[in-house]
């Protein structure tokens, strides 16, 4: 199981469990899973905000899986917005995947690919 890694494995996820509240920023090169509450900015390779999870702050990630609530701006390459997700702020993305959802009250801003168009 990924959550039980040892010190030799350099990719253990950061998990904020249900019922837990963190006031502060999170910065990592790995995966962050939020099932509780975070009041602060998050920078990670992959961010999962679970159904009971809530983040108030700005997000910087390669990939976002939003099941829960996000209040703030998100800067991601791939945004996966799943049913029951709620978001306010601006979602800056390159690729956007949305399932049946009615909780988005945010501005969508598609970023251009960094690569130049090849002919």
mmCIF file of the C-alpha atoms, coordinates in Angstrom:
data_MODEL
# 
_entry.id   MODEL 
# 
loop_
_atom_site.group_PDB 
_atom_site.id 
_atom_site.type_symbol 
_atom_site.label_atom_id 
_atom_site.label_alt_id 
_atom_site.label_comp_id 
_atom_site.label_asym_id 
_atom_site.label_entity_id 
_atom_site.label_seq_id 
_atom_site.pdbx_PDB_ins_code 
_atom_site.Cartn_x 
_atom_site.Cartn_y 
_atom_site.Cartn_z 
_atom_site.occupancy 
_atom_site.B_iso_or_equiv 
_atom_site.pdbx_formal_charge 
_atom_site.auth_seq_id 
_atom_site.auth_comp_id 
_atom_site.auth_asym_id 
_atom_site.auth_atom_id 
_atom_site.pdbx_PDB_model_num 
ATOM 1   C CA . UNK A 1 1   ? 0.000   0.000  0.000   1.00 0.00 ? 1   UNK A CA 1 
ATOM 2   C CA . UNK A 1 2   ? 1.421   3.380  -0.988  1.00 0.00 ? 2   UNK A CA 1 
ATOM 3   C CA . UNK A 1 3   ? 0.572   5.016  2.359   1.00 0.00 ? 3   UNK A CA 1 
ATOM 4   C CA . UNK A 1 4   ? 2.982   2.671  4.163   1.00 0.00 ? 4   UNK A CA 1 
ATOM 5   C CA . UNK A 1 5   ? 6.340   3.398  2.603   1.00 0.00 ? 5   UNK A CA 1 
ATOM 6   C CA . UNK A 1 6   ? 9.719   3.393  4.309   1.00 0.00 ? 6   UNK A CA 1 
ATOM 7   C CA . UNK A 1 7   ? 12.523  5.953  4.271   1.00 0.00 ? 7   UNK A CA 1 
ATOM 8   C CA . UNK A 1 8   ? 14.167  4.238  1.282   1.00 0.00 ? 8   UNK A CA 1 
ATOM 9   C CA . UNK A 1 9   ? 11.054  4.903  -0.793  1.00 0.00 ? 9   UNK A CA 1 
ATOM 10  C CA . UNK A 1 10  ? 11.157  8.589  -1.605  1.00 0.00 ? 10  UNK A CA 1 
ATOM 11  C CA . UNK A 1 11  ? 7.568   8.930  -2.820  1.00 0.00 ? 11  UNK A CA 1 
ATOM 12  C CA . UNK A 1 12  ? 5.287   8.473  0.166   1.00 0.00 ? 12  UNK A CA 1 
ATOM 13  C CA . UNK A 1 13  ? 2.149   10.644 -0.087  1.00 0.00 ? 13  UNK A CA 1 
ATOM 14  C CA . UNK A 1 14  ? 1.166   13.390 2.302   1.00 0.00 ? 14  UNK A CA 1 
ATOM 15  C CA . UNK A 1 15  ? -2.273  12.606 3.725   1.00 0.00 ? 15  UNK A CA 1 
ATOM 16  C CA . UNK A 1 16  ? -4.502  14.928 5.747   1.00 0.00 ? 16  UNK A CA 1 
ATOM 17  C CA . UNK A 1 17  ? -7.099  12.560 7.155   1.00 0.00 ? 17  UNK A CA 1 
ATOM 18  C CA . UNK A 1 18  ? -10.799 13.115 7.750   1.00 0.00 ? 18  UNK A CA 1 
ATOM 19  C CA . UNK A 1 19  ? -11.371 15.160 10.892  1.00 0.00 ? 19  UNK A CA 1 
ATOM 20  C CA . UNK A 1 20  ? -7.884  16.703 10.711  1.00 0.00 ? 20  UNK A CA 1 
ATOM 21  C CA . UNK A 1 21  ? -7.317  20.438 10.167  1.00 0.00 ? 21  UNK A CA 1 
ATOM 22  C CA . UNK A 1 22  ? -4.041  21.958 8.972   1.00 0.00 ? 22  UNK A CA 1 
ATOM 23  C CA . UNK A 1 23  ? -3.439  25.707 9.046   1.00 0.00 ? 23  UNK A CA 1 
ATOM 24  C CA . UNK A 1 24  ? -0.382  26.292 6.872   1.00 0.00 ? 24  UNK A CA 1 
ATOM 25  C CA . UNK A 1 25  ? 1.141   25.607 3.474   1.00 0.00 ? 25  UNK A CA 1 
ATOM 26  C CA . UNK A 1 26  ? 2.129   22.250 1.973   1.00 0.00 ? 26  UNK A CA 1 
ATOM 27  C CA . UNK A 1 27  ? 4.972   21.973 -0.554  1.00 0.00 ? 27  UNK A CA 1 
ATOM 28  C CA . UNK A 1 28  ? 6.136   18.624 -1.940  1.00 0.00 ? 28  UNK A CA 1 
ATOM 29  C CA . UNK A 1 29  ? 7.202   16.965 -5.200  1.00 0.00 ? 29  UNK A CA 1 
ATOM 30  C CA . UNK A 1 30  ? 4.846   14.056 -4.534  1.00 0.00 ? 30  UNK A CA 1 
ATOM 31  C CA . UNK A 1 31  ? 1.147   13.300 -4.051  1.00 0.00 ? 31  UNK A CA 1 
ATOM 32  C CA . UNK A 1 32  ? -1.018  15.065 -1.475  1.00 0.00 ? 32  UNK A CA 1 
ATOM 33  C CA . UNK A 1 33  ? -4.386  13.656 -0.404  1.00 0.00 ? 33  UNK A CA 1 
ATOM 34  C CA . UNK A 1 34  ? -6.784  15.895 1.514   1.00 0.00 ? 34  UNK A CA 1 
ATOM 35  C CA . UNK A 1 35  ? -9.694  14.250 3.327   1.00 0.00 ? 35  UNK A CA 1 
ATOM 36  C CA . UNK A 1 36  ? -9.847  16.821 6.128   1.00 0.00 ? 36  UNK A CA 1 
ATOM 37  C CA . UNK A 1 37  ? -9.375  20.605 6.027   1.00 0.00 ? 37  UNK A CA 1 
ATOM 38  C CA . UNK A 1 38  ? -6.398  22.667 4.856   1.00 0.00 ? 38  UNK A CA 1 
ATOM 39  C CA . UNK A 1 39  ? -6.227  26.440 5.234   1.00 0.00 ? 39  UNK A CA 1 
ATOM 40  C CA . UNK A 1 40  ? -3.175  27.328 3.162   1.00 0.00 ? 40  UNK A CA 1 
ATOM 41  C CA . UNK A 1 41  ? -1.533  26.971 -0.225  1.00 0.00 ? 41  UNK A CA 1 
ATOM 42  C CA . UNK A 1 42  ? -0.589  23.580 -1.665  1.00 0.00 ? 42  UNK A CA 1 
ATOM 43  C CA . UNK A 1 43  ? 2.157   22.791 -4.177  1.00 0.00 ? 43  UNK A CA 1 
ATOM 44  C CA . UNK A 1 44  ? 2.418   19.124 -5.252  1.00 0.00 ? 44  UNK A CA 1 
ATOM 45  C CA . UNK A 1 45  ? 2.806   16.888 -8.273  1.00 0.00 ? 45  UNK A CA 1 
ATOM 46  C CA . UNK A 1 46  ? -0.656  15.388 -7.747  1.00 0.00 ? 46  UNK A CA 1 
ATOM 47  C CA . UNK A 1 47  ? -3.364  16.744 -5.467  1.00 0.00 ? 47  UNK A CA 1 
ATOM 48  C CA . UNK A 1 48  ? -6.433  14.742 -4.493  1.00 0.00 ? 48  UNK A CA 1 
ATOM 49  C CA . UNK A 1 49  ? -9.141  16.586 -2.573  1.00 0.00 ? 49  UNK A CA 1 
ATOM 50  C CA . UNK A 1 50  ? -11.467 13.826 -1.391  1.00 0.00 ? 50  UNK A CA 1 
ATOM 51  C CA . UNK A 1 51  ? -15.245 14.055 -0.961  1.00 0.00 ? 51  UNK A CA 1 
ATOM 52  C CA . UNK A 1 52  ? -14.995 15.247 2.632   1.00 0.00 ? 52  UNK A CA 1 
ATOM 53  C CA . UNK A 1 53  ? -11.893 17.322 1.915   1.00 0.00 ? 53  UNK A CA 1 
ATOM 54  C CA . UNK A 1 54  ? -11.749 21.090 1.918   1.00 0.00 ? 54  UNK A CA 1 
ATOM 55  C CA . UNK A 1 55  ? -8.967  23.469 0.882   1.00 0.00 ? 55  UNK A CA 1 
ATOM 56  C CA . UNK A 1 56  ? -8.969  27.235 1.303   1.00 0.00 ? 56  UNK A CA 1 
ATOM 57  C CA . UNK A 1 57  ? -5.902  28.509 -0.534  1.00 0.00 ? 57  UNK A CA 1 
ATOM 58  C CA . UNK A 1 58  ? -4.150  28.445 -3.887  1.00 0.00 ? 58  UNK A CA 1 
ATOM 59  C CA . UNK A 1 59  ? -3.137  25.232 -5.644  1.00 0.00 ? 59  UNK A CA 1 
ATOM 60  C CA . UNK A 1 60  ? -0.130  24.494 -7.883  1.00 0.00 ? 60  UNK A CA 1 
ATOM 61  C CA . UNK A 1 61  ? -0.045  20.921 -9.210  1.00 0.00 ? 61  UNK A CA 1 
ATOM 62  C CA . UNK A 1 62  ? 0.570   18.874 -12.316 1.00 0.00 ? 62  UNK A CA 1 
ATOM 63  C CA . UNK A 1 63  ? -2.674  16.948 -11.750 1.00 0.00 ? 63  UNK A CA 1 
ATOM 64  C CA . UNK A 1 64  ? -5.752  17.790 -9.648  1.00 0.00 ? 64  UNK A CA 1 
ATOM 65  C CA . UNK A 1 65  ? -8.519  15.376 -8.677  1.00 0.00 ? 65  UNK A CA 1 
ATOM 66  C CA . UNK A 1 66  ? -11.276 17.459 -7.087  1.00 0.00 ? 66  UNK A CA 1 
ATOM 67  C CA . UNK A 1 67  ? -14.017 15.519 -5.297  1.00 0.00 ? 67  UNK A CA 1 
ATOM 68  C CA . UNK A 1 68  ? -14.429 17.933 -2.379  1.00 0.00 ? 68  UNK A CA 1 
ATOM 69  C CA . UNK A 1 69  ? -14.249 21.698 -1.938  1.00 0.00 ? 69  UNK A CA 1 
ATOM 70  C CA . UNK A 1 70  ? -11.692 24.262 -3.104  1.00 0.00 ? 70  UNK A CA 1 
ATOM 71  C CA . UNK A 1 71  ? -11.846 27.978 -2.357  1.00 0.00 ? 71  UNK A CA 1 
ATOM 72  C CA . UNK A 1 72  ? -8.976  29.639 -4.165  1.00 0.00 ? 72  UNK A CA 1 
ATOM 73  C CA . UNK A 1 73  ? -7.145  29.645 -7.466  1.00 0.00 ? 73  UNK A CA 1 
ATOM 74  C CA . UNK A 1 74  ? -5.742  26.479 -9.034  1.00 0.00 ? 74  UNK A CA 1 
ATOM 75  C CA . UNK A 1 75  ? -2.835  26.339 -11.498 1.00 0.00 ? 75  UNK A CA 1 
ATOM 76  C CA . UNK A 1 76  ? -2.709  22.798 -12.943 1.00 0.00 ? 76  UNK A CA 1 
ATOM 77  C CA . UNK A 1 77  ? -1.847  20.941 -16.120 1.00 0.00 ? 77  UNK A CA 1 
ATOM 78  C CA . UNK A 1 78  ? -4.672  18.406 -15.822 1.00 0.00 ? 78  UNK A CA 1 
ATOM 79  C CA . UNK A 1 79  ? -7.836  19.129 -13.835 1.00 0.00 ? 79  UNK A CA 1 
ATOM 80  C CA . UNK A 1 80  ? -10.210 16.251 -13.076 1.00 0.00 ? 80  UNK A CA 1 
ATOM 81  C CA . UNK A 1 81  ? -13.401 17.684 -11.596 1.00 0.00 ? 81  UNK A CA 1 
ATOM 82  C CA . UNK A 1 82  ? -15.629 14.916 -10.286 1.00 0.00 ? 82  UNK A CA 1 
ATOM 83  C CA . UNK A 1 83  ? -19.253 14.846 -9.157  1.00 0.00 ? 83  UNK A CA 1 
ATOM 84  C CA . UNK A 1 84  ? -19.999 16.662 -5.879  1.00 0.00 ? 84  UNK A CA 1 
ATOM 85  C CA . UNK A 1 85  ? -16.935 18.898 -6.318  1.00 0.00 ? 85  UNK A CA 1 
ATOM 86  C CA . UNK A 1 86  ? -17.271 22.544 -5.362  1.00 0.00 ? 86  UNK A CA 1 
ATOM 87  C CA . UNK A 1 87  ? -14.906 25.311 -6.367  1.00 0.00 ? 87  UNK A CA 1 
ATOM 88  C CA . UNK A 1 88  ? -14.757 29.082 -6.274  1.00 0.00 ? 88  UNK A CA 1 
ATOM 89  C CA . UNK A 1 89  ? -11.834 31.068 -7.675  1.00 0.00 ? 89  UNK A CA 1 
ATOM 90  C CA . UNK A 1 90  ? -10.046 30.630 -11.005 1.00 0.00 ? 90  UNK A CA 1 
ATOM 91  C CA . UNK A 1 91  ? -9.145  27.253 -12.478 1.00 0.00 ? 91  UNK A CA 1 
ATOM 92  C CA . UNK A 1 92  ? -6.072  27.653 -14.737 1.00 0.00 ? 92  UNK A CA 1 
ATOM 93  C CA . UNK A 1 93  ? -5.586  24.418 -16.697 1.00 0.00 ? 93  UNK A CA 1 
ATOM 94  C CA . UNK A 1 94  ? -4.215  22.834 -19.872 1.00 0.00 ? 94  UNK A CA 1 
ATOM 95  C CA . UNK A 1 95  ? -6.561  19.821 -19.895 1.00 0.00 ? 95  UNK A CA 1 
ATOM 96  C CA . UNK A 1 96  ? -9.973  19.782 -18.213 1.00 0.00 ? 96  UNK A CA 1 
ATOM 97  C CA . UNK A 1 97  ? -12.084 16.702 -17.462 1.00 0.00 ? 97  UNK A CA 1 
ATOM 98  C CA . UNK A 1 98  ? -15.478 17.266 -15.834 1.00 0.00 ? 98  UNK A CA 1 
ATOM 99  C CA . UNK A 1 99  ? -18.009 14.629 -14.815 1.00 0.00 ? 99  UNK A CA 1 
ATOM 100 C CA . UNK A 1 100 ? -21.619 15.456 -13.919 1.00 0.00 ? 100 UNK A CA 1 
ATOM 101 C CA . UNK A 1 101 ? -21.189 18.435 -11.626 1.00 0.00 ? 101 UNK A CA 1 
ATOM 102 C CA . UNK A 1 102 ? -23.208 21.410 -10.444 1.00 0.00 ? 102 UNK A CA 1 
ATOM 103 C CA . UNK A 1 103 ? -20.907 22.906 -7.812  1.00 0.00 ? 103 UNK A CA 1 
ATOM 104 C CA . UNK A 1 104 ? -18.492 24.932 -9.925  1.00 0.00 ? 104 UNK A CA 1 
ATOM 105 C CA . UNK A 1 105 ? -18.743 28.679 -9.423  1.00 0.00 ? 105 UNK A CA 1 
ATOM 106 C CA . UNK A 1 106 ? -15.326 29.529 -10.745 1.00 0.00 ? 106 UNK A CA 1 
ATOM 107 C CA . UNK A 1 107 ? -13.670 31.201 -13.700 1.00 0.00 ? 107 UNK A CA 1 
ATOM 108 C CA . UNK A 1 108 ? -12.084 28.792 -16.188 1.00 0.00 ? 108 UNK A CA 1 
ATOM 109 C CA . UNK A 1 109 ? -8.825  29.861 -17.841 1.00 0.00 ? 109 UNK A CA 1 
ATOM 110 C CA . UNK A 1 110 ? -7.289  27.496 -20.400 1.00 0.00 ? 110 UNK A CA 1 
ATOM 111 C CA . UNK A 1 111 ? -3.522  27.878 -20.649 1.00 0.00 ? 111 UNK A CA 1 
ATOM 112 C CA . UNK A 1 112 ? -1.720  27.420 -23.937 1.00 0.00 ? 112 UNK A CA 1 
ATOM 113 C CA . UNK A 1 113 ? 0.686   24.547 -24.334 1.00 0.00 ? 113 UNK A CA 1 
ATOM 114 C CA . UNK A 1 114 ? 4.293   25.559 -23.742 1.00 0.00 ? 114 UNK A CA 1 
ATOM 115 C CA . UNK A 1 115 ? 5.439   23.680 -26.873 1.00 0.00 ? 115 UNK A CA 1 
ATOM 116 C CA . UNK A 1 116 ? 5.426   25.531 -30.165 1.00 0.00 ? 116 UNK A CA 1 
ATOM 117 C CA . UNK A 1 117 ? 3.137   24.170 -32.840 1.00 0.00 ? 117 UNK A CA 1 
ATOM 118 C CA . UNK A 1 118 ? 4.989   21.777 -35.097 1.00 0.00 ? 118 UNK A CA 1 
ATOM 119 C CA . UNK A 1 119 ? 4.299   21.700 -38.842 1.00 0.00 ? 119 UNK A CA 1 
# 
